Amino acid sequence: MDNSLKNALLSYETALNQHLLVLKEEFEMLETAWRSLNDVYEGSAAEDFKEVWTKTMADFEDSVGKIETILYFIREITENA
């Protein structure tokens, strides 16, 4: 692998890591807000929102897993180049 490709992958890895950290921090703040809301929010609207929030959390965790897989492959490629 030539150095320009390796450097591009390393730059992408850095950017993706930073993006992942920001996503996790922002989502943690949303989770905290959700827990506070969940303690006092009741009724059918609350149940509807909870259902949507649960799906959002699952989708987020899936996305994080995919990003981590991409990061793993980038590390494998750059370390073995």
PDB file of N, CA, C and O in Angstrom:
ATOM      1  N   MET A   1       0.855  -1.175   0.000  1.00  0.00           N
ATOM      2  CA  MET A   1       0.000   0.000   0.000  1.00  0.00           C
ATOM      3  C   MET A   1       0.893   1.227   0.000  1.00  0.00           C
ATOM      4  O   MET A   1       1.844   1.310   0.778  1.00  0.00           O
ATOM      5  N   ASP A   2       0.588   2.182  -0.873  1.00  0.00           N
ATOM      6  CA  ASP A   2       1.423   3.382  -0.895  1.00  0.00           C
ATOM      7  C   ASP A   2       1.077   4.278   0.298  1.00  0.00           C
ATOM      8  O   ASP A   2       0.009   4.162   0.899  1.00  0.00           O
ATOM      9  N   ASN A   3       2.009   5.168   0.618  1.00  0.00           N
ATOM     10  CA  ASN A   3       1.858   6.016   1.803  1.00  0.00           C
ATOM     11  C   ASN A   3       0.654   6.946   1.730  1.00  0.00           C
ATOM     12  O   ASN A   3       0.034   7.231   2.755  1.00  0.00           O
ATOM     13  N   SER A   4       0.314   7.423   0.537  1.00  0.00           N
ATOM     14  CA  SER A   4      -0.821   8.349   0.451  1.00  0.00           C
ATOM     15  C   SER A   4      -2.130   7.643   0.815  1.00  0.00           C
ATOM     16  O   SER A   4      -2.987   8.229   1.478  1.00  0.00           O
ATOM     17  N   LEU A   5      -2.284   6.405   0.390  1.00  0.00           N
ATOM     18  CA  LEU A   5      -3.485   5.644   0.740  1.00  0.00           C
ATOM     19  C   LEU A   5      -3.499   5.337   2.234  1.00  0.00           C
ATOM     20  O   LEU A   5      -4.531   5.462   2.893  1.00  0.00           O
ATOM     21  N   LYS A   6      -2.350   4.936   2.758  1.00  0.00           N
ATOM     22  CA  LYS A   6      -2.264   4.637   4.186  1.00  0.00           C
ATOM     23  C   LYS A   6      -2.563   5.890   5.011  1.00  0.00           C
ATOM     24  O   LYS A   6      -3.297   5.824   5.997  1.00  0.00           O
ATOM     25  N   ASN A   7      -2.001   7.019   4.615  1.00  0.00           N
ATOM     26  CA  ASN A   7      -2.254   8.272   5.334  1.00  0.00           C
ATOM     27  C   ASN A   7      -3.724   8.672   5.265  1.00  0.00           C
ATOM     28  O   ASN A   7      -4.285   9.171   6.241  1.00  0.00           O
ATOM     29  N   ALA A   8      -4.339   8.452   4.119  1.00  0.00           N
ATOM     30  CA  ALA A   8      -5.764   8.764   3.976  1.00  0.00           C
ATOM     31  C   ALA A   8      -6.601   7.882   4.904  1.00  0.00           C
ATOM     32  O   ALA A   8      -7.539   8.361   5.541  1.00  0.00           O
ATOM     33  N   LEU A   9      -6.264   6.605   4.977  1.00  0.00           N
ATOM     34  CA  LEU A   9      -6.986   5.703   5.874  1.00  0.00           C
ATOM     35  C   LEU A   9      -6.784   6.086   7.334  1.00  0.00           C
ATOM     36  O   LEU A   9      -7.726   6.038   8.126  1.00  0.00           O
ATOM     37  N   LEU A  10      -5.568   6.465   7.691  1.00  0.00           N
ATOM     38  CA  LEU A  10      -5.296   6.888   9.067  1.00  0.00           C
ATOM     39  C   LEU A  10      -6.051   8.172   9.409  1.00  0.00           C
ATOM     40  O   LEU A  10      -6.552   8.323  10.523  1.00  0.00           O
ATOM     41  N   SER A  11      -6.131   9.088   8.459  1.00  0.00           N
ATOM     42  CA  SER A  11      -6.901  10.320   8.675  1.00  0.00           C
ATOM     43  C   SER A  11      -8.387  10.005   8.835  1.00  0.00           C
ATOM     44  O   SER A  11      -9.066  10.572   9.692  1.00  0.00           O
ATOM     45  N   TYR A  12      -8.873   9.102   8.005  1.00  0.00           N
ATOM     46  CA  TYR A  12     -10.277   8.701   8.098  1.00  0.00           C
ATOM     47  C   TYR A  12     -10.549   8.025   9.439  1.00  0.00           C
ATOM     48  O   TYR A  12     -11.585   8.258  10.060  1.00  0.00           O
ATOM     49  N   GLU A  13      -9.619   7.194   9.875  1.00  0.00           N
ATOM     50  CA  GLU A  13      -9.765   6.526  11.171  1.00  0.00           C
ATOM     51  C   GLU A  13      -9.868   7.555  12.298  1.00  0.00           C
ATOM     52  O   GLU A  13     -10.721   7.435  13.178  1.00  0.00           O
ATOM     53  N   THR A  14      -9.004   8.556  12.267  1.00  0.00           N
ATOM     54  CA  THR A  14      -9.030   9.609  13.285  1.00  0.00           C
ATOM     55  C   THR A  14     -10.367  10.343  13.272  1.00  0.00           C
ATOM     56  O   THR A  14     -10.976  10.558  14.320  1.00  0.00           O
ATOM     57  N   ALA A  15     -10.814  10.723  12.089  1.00  0.00           N
ATOM     58  CA  ALA A  15     -12.088  11.443  11.969  1.00  0.00           C
ATOM     59  C   ALA A  15     -13.259  10.577  12.433  1.00  0.00           C
ATOM     60  O   ALA A  15     -14.167  11.064  13.107  1.00  0.00           O
ATOM     61  N   LEU A  16     -13.236   9.311  12.075  1.00  0.00           N
ATOM     62  CA  LEU A  16     -14.316   8.405  12.463  1.00  0.00           C
ATOM     63  C   LEU A  16     -14.330   8.187  13.975  1.00  0.00           C
ATOM     64  O   LEU A  16     -15.397   8.124  14.586  1.00  0.00           O
ATOM     65  N   ASN A  17     -13.150   8.072  14.575  1.00  0.00           N
ATOM     66  CA  ASN A  17     -13.066   7.953  16.035  1.00  0.00           C
ATOM     67  C   ASN A  17     -13.643   9.189  16.718  1.00  0.00           C
ATOM     68  O   ASN A  17     -14.393   9.072  17.687  1.00  0.00           O
ATOM     69  N   GLN A  18     -13.297  10.358  16.219  1.00  0.00           N
ATOM     70  CA  GLN A  18     -13.820  11.601  16.801  1.00  0.00           C
ATOM     71  C   GLN A  18     -15.337  11.667  16.649  1.00  0.00           C
ATOM     72  O   GLN A  18     -16.047  12.050  17.578  1.00  0.00           O
ATOM     73  N   HIS A  19     -15.817  11.296  15.488  1.00  0.00           N
ATOM     74  CA  HIS A  19     -17.260  11.283  15.234  1.00  0.00           C
ATOM     75  C   HIS A  19     -17.962  10.327  16.202  1.00  0.00           C
ATOM     76  O   HIS A  19     -19.011  10.656  16.754  1.00  0.00           O
ATOM     77  N   LEU A  20     -17.385   9.160  16.399  1.00  0.00           N
ATOM     78  CA  LEU A  20     -17.971   8.169  17.295  1.00  0.00           C
ATOM     79  C   LEU A  20     -18.024   8.687  18.729  1.00  0.00           C
ATOM     80  O   LEU A  20     -19.021   8.490  19.424  1.00  0.00           O
ATOM     81  N   LEU A  21     -16.966   9.341  19.168  1.00  0.00           N
ATOM     82  CA  LEU A  21     -16.958   9.908  20.519  1.00  0.00           C
ATOM     83  C   LEU A  21     -18.055  10.950  20.695  1.00  0.00           C
ATOM     84  O   LEU A  21     -18.755  10.958  21.707  1.00  0.00           O
ATOM     85  N   VAL A  22     -18.204  11.826  19.712  1.00  0.00           N
ATOM     86  CA  VAL A  22     -19.245  12.858  19.781  1.00  0.00           C
ATOM     87  C   VAL A  22     -20.630  12.211  19.797  1.00  0.00           C
ATOM     88  O   VAL A  22     -21.491  12.607  20.583  1.00  0.00           O
ATOM     89  N   LEU A  23     -20.843  11.228  18.943  1.00  0.00           N
ATOM     90  CA  LEU A  23     -22.134  10.536  18.916  1.00  0.00           C
ATOM     91  C   LEU A  23     -22.462   9.922  20.268  1.00  0.00           C
ATOM     92  O   LEU A  23     -23.577  10.061  20.770  1.00  0.00           O
ATOM     93  N   LYS A  24     -21.482   9.244  20.854  1.00  0.00           N
ATOM     94  CA  LYS A  24     -21.708   8.599  22.149  1.00  0.00           C
ATOM     95  C   LYS A  24     -22.002   9.625  23.238  1.00  0.00           C
ATOM     96  O   LYS A  24     -22.890   9.413  24.063  1.00  0.00           O
ATOM     97  N   GLU A  25     -21.269  10.727  23.248  1.00  0.00           N
ATOM     98  CA  GLU A  25     -21.502  11.771  24.252  1.00  0.00           C
ATOM     99  C   GLU A  25     -22.893  12.379  24.091  1.00  0.00           C
ATOM    100  O   GLU A  25     -23.621  12.547  25.070  1.00  0.00           O
ATOM    101  N   GLU A  26     -23.255  12.706  22.859  1.00  0.00           N
ATOM    102  CA  GLU A  26     -24.561  13.311  22.605  1.00  0.00           C
ATOM    103  C   GLU A  26     -25.693  12.340  22.947  1.00  0.00           C
ATOM    104  O   GLU A  26     -26.707  12.732  23.525  1.00  0.00           O
ATOM    105  N   PHE A  27     -25.507  11.085  22.588  1.00  0.00           N
ATOM    106  CA  PHE A  27     -26.551  10.107  22.867  1.00  0.00           C
ATOM    107  C   PHE A  27     -26.683   9.867  24.367  1.00  0.00           C
ATOM    108  O   PHE A  27     -27.784   9.632  24.864  1.00  0.00           O
ATOM    109  N   GLU A  28     -25.573   9.925  25.083  1.00  0.00           N
ATOM    110  CA  GLU A  28     -25.620   9.779  26.539  1.00  0.00           C
ATOM    111  C   GLU A  28     -26.457  10.901  27.162  1.00  0.00           C
ATOM    112  O   GLU A  28     -27.227  10.662  28.092  1.00  0.00           O
ATOM    113  N   MET A  29     -26.304  12.110  26.650  1.00  0.00           N
ATOM    114  CA  MET A  29     -27.118  13.222  27.152  1.00  0.00           C
ATOM    115  C   MET A  29     -28.604  12.980  26.862  1.00  0.00           C
ATOM    116  O   MET A  29     -29.458  13.264  27.702  1.00  0.00           O
ATOM    117  N   LEU A  30     -28.903  12.458  25.676  1.00  0.00           N
ATOM    118  CA  LEU A  30     -30.294  12.143  25.344  1.00  0.00           C
ATOM    119  C   LEU A  30     -30.851  11.051  26.251  1.00  0.00           C
ATOM    120  O   LEU A  30     -32.003  11.117  26.682  1.00  0.00           O
ATOM    121  N   GLU A  31     -30.027  10.049  26.536  1.00  0.00           N
ATOM    122  CA  GLU A  31     -30.471   8.976  27.425  1.00  0.00           C
ATOM    123  C   GLU A  31     -30.778   9.501  28.823  1.00  0.00           C
ATOM    124  O   GLU A  31     -31.754   9.085  29.448  1.00  0.00           O
ATOM    125  N   THR A  32     -29.950  10.411  29.308  1.00  0.00           N
ATOM    126  CA  THR A  32     -30.181  11.014  30.619  1.00  0.00           C
ATOM    127  C   THR A  32     -31.503  11.776  30.622  1.00  0.00           C
ATOM    128  O   THR A  32     -32.292  11.657  31.560  1.00  0.00           O
ATOM    129  N   ALA A  33     -31.737  12.547  29.583  1.00  0.00           N
ATOM    130  CA  ALA A  33     -33.001  13.278  29.465  1.00  0.00           C
ATOM    131  C   ALA A  33     -34.179  12.308  29.379  1.00  0.00           C
ATOM    132  O   ALA A  33     -35.228  12.539  29.981  1.00  0.00           O
ATOM    133  N   TRP A  34     -33.998  11.224  28.627  1.00  0.00           N
ATOM    134  CA  TRP A  34     -35.058  10.229  28.497  1.00  0.00           C
ATOM    135  C   TRP A  34     -35.392   9.611  29.857  1.00  0.00           C
ATOM    136  O   TRP A  34     -36.566   9.459  30.196  1.00  0.00           O
ATOM    137  N   ARG A  35     -34.379   9.259  30.625  1.00  0.00           N
ATOM    138  CA  ARG A  35     -34.638   8.664  31.942  1.00  0.00           C
ATOM    139  C   ARG A  35     -35.421   9.625  32.831  1.00  0.00           C
ATOM    140  O   ARG A  35     -36.339   9.208  33.538  1.00  0.00           O
ATOM    141  N   SER A  36     -35.069  10.894  32.800  1.00  0.00           N
ATOM    142  CA  SER A  36     -35.791  11.897  33.594  1.00  0.00           C
ATOM    143  C   SER A  36     -37.242  12.021  33.128  1.00  0.00           C
ATOM    144  O   SER A  36     -38.164  12.074  33.943  1.00  0.00           O
ATOM    145  N   LEU A  37     -37.431  12.064  31.823  1.00  0.00           N
ATOM    146  CA  LEU A  37     -38.778  12.171  31.266  1.00  0.00           C
ATOM    147  C   LEU A  37     -39.591  10.917  31.559  1.00  0.00           C
ATOM    148  O   LEU A  37     -40.769  11.005  31.903  1.00  0.00           O
ATOM    149  N   ASN A  38     -38.978   9.776  31.426  1.00  0.00           N
ATOM    150  CA  ASN A  38     -39.670   8.503  31.613  1.00  0.00           C
ATOM    151  C   ASN A  38     -40.219   8.362  33.031  1.00  0.00           C
ATOM    152  O   ASN A  38     -41.243   7.711  33.242  1.00  0.00           O
ATOM    153  N   ASP A  39     -39.540   8.969  33.999  1.00  0.00           N
ATOM    154  CA  ASP A  39     -39.980   8.889  35.392  1.00  0.00           C
ATOM    155  C   ASP A  39     -41.296   9.625  35.633  1.00  0.00           C
ATOM    156  O   ASP A  39     -42.026   9.286  36.563  1.00  0.00           O
ATOM    157  N   VAL A  40     -41.608  10.621  34.815  1.00  0.00           N
ATOM    158  CA  VAL A  40     -42.798  11.439  35.070  1.00  0.00           C
ATOM    159  C   VAL A  40     -43.829  11.411  33.937  1.00  0.00           C
ATOM    160  O   VAL A  40     -44.965  11.845  34.131  1.00  0.00           O
ATOM    161  N   TYR A  41     -43.457  10.917  32.779  1.00  0.00           N
ATOM    162  CA  TYR A  41     -44.324  10.936  31.602  1.00  0.00           C
ATOM    163  C   TYR A  41     -45.194   9.688  31.603  1.00  0.00           C
ATOM    164  O   TYR A  41     -44.676   8.575  31.691  1.00  0.00           O
ATOM    165  N   GLU A  42     -46.511   9.860  31.508  1.00  0.00           N
ATOM    166  CA  GLU A  42     -47.430   8.727  31.559  1.00  0.00           C
ATOM    167  C   GLU A  42     -48.468   8.826  30.447  1.00  0.00           C
ATOM    168  O   GLU A  42     -48.598   9.853  29.780  1.00  0.00           O
ATOM    169  N   GLY A  43     -49.191   7.748  30.270  1.00  0.00           N
ATOM    170  CA  GLY A  43     -50.283   7.739  29.309  1.00  0.00           C
ATOM    171  C   GLY A  43     -49.901   7.111  27.982  1.00  0.00           C
ATOM    172  O   GLY A  43     -48.790   6.610  27.806  1.00  0.00           O
ATOM    173  N   SER A  44     -50.852   7.150  27.047  1.00  0.00           N
ATOM    174  CA  SER A  44     -50.632   6.494  25.754  1.00  0.00           C
ATOM    175  C   SER A  44     -49.537   7.189  24.947  1.00  0.00           C
ATOM    176  O   SER A  44     -48.774   6.528  24.242  1.00  0.00           O
ATOM    177  N   ALA A  45     -49.454   8.509  25.045  1.00  0.00           N
ATOM    178  CA  ALA A  45     -48.381   9.219  24.331  1.00  0.00           C
ATOM    179  C   ALA A  45     -47.021   8.796  24.862  1.00  0.00           C
ATOM    180  O   ALA A  45     -46.063   8.667  24.100  1.00  0.00           O
ATOM    181  N   ALA A  46     -46.940   8.583  26.166  1.00  0.00           N
ATOM    182  CA  ALA A  46     -45.681   8.137  26.768  1.00  0.00           C
ATOM    183  C   ALA A  46     -45.301   6.754  26.255  1.00  0.00           C
ATOM    184  O   ALA A  46     -44.132   6.489  25.974  1.00  0.00           O
ATOM    185  N   GLU A  47     -46.284   5.882  26.134  1.00  0.00           N
ATOM    186  CA  GLU A  47     -46.012   4.534  25.624  1.00  0.00           C
ATOM    187  C   GLU A  47     -45.558   4.579  24.166  1.00  0.00           C
ATOM    188  O   GLU A  47     -44.640   3.860  23.772  1.00  0.00           O
ATOM    189  N   ASP A  48     -46.205   5.427  23.372  1.00  0.00           N
ATOM    190  CA  ASP A  48     -45.798   5.581  21.970  1.00  0.00           C
ATOM    191  C   ASP A  48     -44.372   6.107  21.881  1.00  0.00           C
ATOM    192  O   ASP A  48     -43.565   5.611  21.094  1.00  0.00           O
ATOM    193  N   PHE A  49     -44.072   7.104  22.686  1.00  0.00           N
ATOM    194  CA  PHE A  49     -42.728   7.684  22.672  1.00  0.00           C
ATOM    195  C   PHE A  49     -41.699   6.659  23.127  1.00  0.00           C
ATOM    196  O   PHE A  49     -40.614   6.563  22.554  1.00  0.00           O
ATOM    197  N   LYS A  50     -42.042   5.894  24.158  1.00  0.00           N
ATOM    198  CA  LYS A  50     -41.118   4.875  24.672  1.00  0.00           C
ATOM    199  C   LYS A  50     -40.795   3.847  23.585  1.00  0.00           C
ATOM    200  O   LYS A  50     -39.648   3.422  23.441  1.00  0.00           O
ATOM    201  N   GLU A  51     -41.809   3.458  22.831  1.00  0.00           N
ATOM    202  CA  GLU A  51     -41.601   2.494  21.748  1.00  0.00           C
ATOM    203  C   GLU A  51     -40.634   3.052  20.697  1.00  0.00           C
ATOM    204  O   GLU A  51     -39.719   2.359  20.252  1.00  0.00           O
ATOM    205  N   VAL A  52     -40.847   4.296  20.315  1.00  0.00           N
ATOM    206  CA  VAL A  52     -39.970   4.936  19.323  1.00  0.00           C
ATOM    207  C   VAL A  52     -38.563   5.094  19.893  1.00  0.00           C
ATOM    208  O   VAL A  52     -37.579   4.852  19.195  1.00  0.00           O
ATOM    209  N   TRP A  53     -38.465   5.498  21.157  1.00  0.00           N
ATOM    210  CA  TRP A  53     -37.154   5.686  21.786  1.00  0.00           C
ATOM    211  C   TRP A  53     -36.391   4.364  21.872  1.00  0.00           C
ATOM    212  O   TRP A  53     -35.185   4.325  21.628  1.00  0.00           O
ATOM    213  N   THR A  54     -37.083   3.296  22.213  1.00  0.00           N
ATOM    214  CA  THR A  54     -36.442   1.986  22.299  1.00  0.00           C
ATOM    215  C   THR A  54     -35.876   1.578  20.941  1.00  0.00           C
ATOM    216  O   THR A  54     -34.767   1.049  20.862  1.00  0.00           O
ATOM    217  N   LYS A  55     -36.629   1.820  19.883  1.00  0.00           N
ATOM    218  CA  LYS A  55     -36.129   1.516  18.524  1.00  0.00           C
ATOM    219  C   LYS A  55     -34.940   2.400  18.182  1.00  0.00           C
ATOM    220  O   LYS A  55     -33.970   1.934  17.584  1.00  0.00           O
ATOM    221  N   THR A  56     -35.007   3.668  18.556  1.00  0.00           N
ATOM    222  CA  THR A  56     -33.899   4.589  18.296  1.00  0.00           C
ATOM    223  C   THR A  56     -32.631   4.115  19.000  1.00  0.00           C
ATOM    224  O   THR A  56     -31.545   4.156  18.423  1.00  0.00           O
ATOM    225  N   MET A  57     -32.769   3.666  20.247  1.00  0.00           N
ATOM    226  CA  MET A  57     -31.603   3.170  20.987  1.00  0.00           C
ATOM    227  C   MET A  57     -31.009   1.946  20.302  1.00  0.00           C
ATOM    228  O   MET A  57     -29.789   1.833  20.182  1.00  0.00           O
ATOM    229  N   ALA A  58     -31.854   1.039  19.856  1.00  0.00           N
ATOM    230  CA  ALA A  58     -31.370  -0.160  19.171  1.00  0.00           C
ATOM    231  C   ALA A  58     -30.668   0.206  17.866  1.00  0.00           C
ATOM    232  O   ALA A  58     -29.618  -0.350  17.546  1.00  0.00           O
ATOM    233  N   ASP A  59     -31.245   1.136  17.116  1.00  0.00           N
ATOM    234  CA  ASP A  59     -30.622   1.586  15.863  1.00  0.00           C
ATOM    235  C   ASP A  59     -29.278   2.252  16.130  1.00  0.00           C
ATOM    236  O   ASP A  59     -28.318   2.048  15.388  1.00  0.00           O
ATOM    237  N   PHE A  60     -29.215   3.046  17.190  1.00  0.00           N
ATOM    238  CA  PHE A  60     -27.965   3.715  17.542  1.00  0.00           C
ATOM    239  C   PHE A  60     -26.894   2.687  17.893  1.00  0.00           C
ATOM    240  O   PHE A  60     -25.764   2.775  17.414  1.00  0.00           O
ATOM    241  N   GLU A  61     -27.249   1.718  18.726  1.00  0.00           N
ATOM    242  CA  GLU A  61     -26.285   0.684  19.106  1.00  0.00           C
ATOM    243  C   GLU A  61     -25.811  -0.100  17.887  1.00  0.00           C
ATOM    244  O   GLU A  61     -24.639  -0.469  17.803  1.00  0.00           O
ATOM    245  N   ASP A  62     -26.710  -0.356  16.948  1.00  0.00           N
ATOM    246  CA  ASP A  62     -26.342  -1.036  15.712  1.00  0.00           C
ATOM    247  C   ASP A  62     -25.361  -0.189  14.902  1.00  0.00           C
ATOM    248  O   ASP A  62     -24.379  -0.707  14.369  1.00  0.00           O
ATOM    249  N   SER A  63     -25.628   1.101  14.813  1.00  0.00           N
ATOM    250  CA  SER A  63     -24.733   2.008  14.081  1.00  0.00           C
ATOM    251  C   SER A  63     -23.355   2.064  14.722  1.00  0.00           C
ATOM    252  O   SER A  63     -22.340   2.041  14.026  1.00  0.00           O
ATOM    253  N   VAL A  64     -23.319   2.137  16.043  1.00  0.00           N
ATOM    254  CA  VAL A  64     -22.036   2.156  16.755  1.00  0.00           C
ATOM    255  C   VAL A  64     -21.266   0.876  16.458  1.00  0.00           C
ATOM    256  O   VAL A  64     -20.060   0.916  16.216  1.00  0.00           O
ATOM    257  N   GLY A  65     -21.947  -0.238  16.475  1.00  0.00           N
ATOM    258  CA  GLY A  65     -21.297  -1.508  16.163  1.00  0.00           C
ATOM    259  C   GLY A  65     -20.713  -1.525  14.760  1.00  0.00           C
ATOM    260  O   GLY A  65     -19.618  -2.047  14.548  1.00  0.00           O
ATOM    261  N   LYS A  66     -21.429  -0.965  13.811  1.00  0.00           N
ATOM    262  CA  LYS A  66     -20.933  -0.917  12.430  1.00  0.00           C
ATOM    263  C   LYS A  66     -19.725   0.011  12.309  1.00  0.00           C
ATOM    264  O   LYS A  66     -18.769  -0.298  11.598  1.00  0.00           O
ATOM    265  N   ILE A  67     -19.773   1.142  13.002  1.00  0.00           N
ATOM    266  CA  ILE A  67     -18.625   2.057  12.987  1.00  0.00           C
ATOM    267  C   ILE A  67     -17.412   1.374  13.602  1.00  0.00           C
ATOM    268  O   ILE A  67     -16.305   1.484  13.076  1.00  0.00           O
ATOM    269  N   GLU A  68     -17.611   0.670  14.712  1.00  0.00           N
ATOM    270  CA  GLU A  68     -16.499  -0.027  15.356  1.00  0.00           C
ATOM    271  C   GLU A  68     -15.925  -1.119  14.454  1.00  0.00           C
ATOM    272  O   GLU A  68     -14.718  -1.358  14.463  1.00  0.00           O
ATOM    273  N   THR A  69     -16.779  -1.778  13.680  1.00  0.00           N
ATOM    274  CA  THR A  69     -16.303  -2.781  12.721  1.00  0.00           C
ATOM    275  C   THR A  69     -15.453  -2.127  11.637  1.00  0.00           C
ATOM    276  O   THR A  69     -14.400  -2.648  11.272  1.00  0.00           O
ATOM    277  N   ILE A  70     -15.906  -0.997  11.126  1.00  0.00           N
ATOM    278  CA  ILE A  70     -15.130  -0.264  10.116  1.00  0.00           C
ATOM    279  C   ILE A  70     -13.777   0.138  10.688  1.00  0.00           C
ATOM    280  O   ILE A  70     -12.749  -0.014  10.028  1.00  0.00           O
ATOM    281  N   LEU A  71     -13.777   0.651  11.917  1.00  0.00           N
ATOM    282  CA  LEU A  71     -12.514   1.047  12.557  1.00  0.00           C
ATOM    283  C   LEU A  71     -11.579  -0.146  12.716  1.00  0.00           C
ATOM    284  O   LEU A  71     -10.372  -0.021  12.510  1.00  0.00           O
ATOM    285  N   TYR A  72     -12.125  -1.288  13.078  1.00  0.00           N
ATOM    286  CA  TYR A  72     -11.316  -2.501  13.214  1.00  0.00           C
ATOM    287  C   TYR A  72     -10.656  -2.853  11.882  1.00  0.00           C
ATOM    288  O   TYR A  72      -9.463  -3.155  11.841  1.00  0.00           O
ATOM    289  N   PHE A  73     -11.421  -2.816  10.799  1.00  0.00           N
ATOM    290  CA  PHE A  73     -10.861  -3.150   9.489  1.00  0.00           C
ATOM    291  C   PHE A  73      -9.807  -2.132   9.050  1.00  0.00           C
ATOM    292  O   PHE A  73      -8.789  -2.506   8.469  1.00  0.00           O
ATOM    293  N   ILE A  74     -10.044  -0.865   9.323  1.00  0.00           N
ATOM    294  CA  ILE A  74      -9.042   0.150   8.981  1.00  0.00           C
ATOM    295  C   ILE A  74      -7.747  -0.120   9.734  1.00  0.00           C
ATOM    296  O   ILE A  74      -6.666  -0.046   9.151  1.00  0.00           O
ATOM    297  N   ARG A  75      -7.845  -0.432  11.025  1.00  0.00           N
ATOM    298  CA  ARG A  75      -6.640  -0.736  11.814  1.00  0.00           C
ATOM    299  C   ARG A  75      -5.914  -1.957  11.267  1.00  0.00           C
ATOM    300  O   ARG A  75      -4.689  -1.964  11.154  1.00  0.00           O
ATOM    301  N   GLU A  76      -6.677  -2.985  10.928  1.00  0.00           N
ATOM    302  CA  GLU A  76      -6.072  -4.196  10.366  1.00  0.00           C
ATOM    303  C   GLU A  76      -5.323  -3.880   9.068  1.00  0.00           C
ATOM    304  O   GLU A  76      -4.196  -4.333   8.864  1.00  0.00           O
ATOM    305  N   ILE A  77      -5.952  -3.113   8.213  1.00  0.00           N
ATOM    306  CA  ILE A  77      -5.344  -2.780   6.922  1.00  0.00           C
ATOM    307  C   ILE A  77      -4.081  -1.954   7.111  1.00  0.00           C
ATOM    308  O   ILE A  77      -3.050  -2.242   6.503  1.00  0.00           O
ATOM    309  N   THR A  78      -4.158  -0.923   7.955  1.00  0.00           N
ATOM    310  CA  THR A  78      -3.002  -0.027   8.108  1.00  0.00           C
ATOM    311  C   THR A  78      -1.866  -0.681   8.887  1.00  0.00           C
ATOM    312  O   THR A  78      -0.699  -0.392   8.626  1.00  0.00           O
ATOM    313  N   GLU A  79      -2.184  -1.549   9.832  1.00  0.00           N
ATOM    314  CA  GLU A  79      -1.127  -2.222  10.591  1.00  0.00           C
ATOM    315  C   GLU A  79      -0.404  -3.265   9.753  1.00  0.00           C
ATOM    316  O   GLU A  79       0.782  -3.518   9.964  1.00  0.00           O
ATOM    317  N   ASN A  80      -1.098  -3.861   8.821  1.00  0.00           N
ATOM    318  CA  ASN A  80      -0.498  -4.910   7.994  1.00  0.00           C
ATOM    319  C   ASN A  80       0.044  -4.389   6.666  1.00  0.00           C
ATOM    320  O   ASN A  80       0.500  -5.165   5.827  1.00  0.00           O
ATOM    321  N   ALA A  81      -0.009  -3.077   6.483  1.00  0.00           N
ATOM    322  CA  ALA A  81       0.462  -2.504   5.215  1.00  0.00           C
ATOM    323  C   ALA A  81       1.955  -2.244   5.257  1.00  0.00           C
ATOM    324  O   ALA A  81       2.525  -1.763   4.278  1.00  0.00           O
TER     325      ALA A  81
END
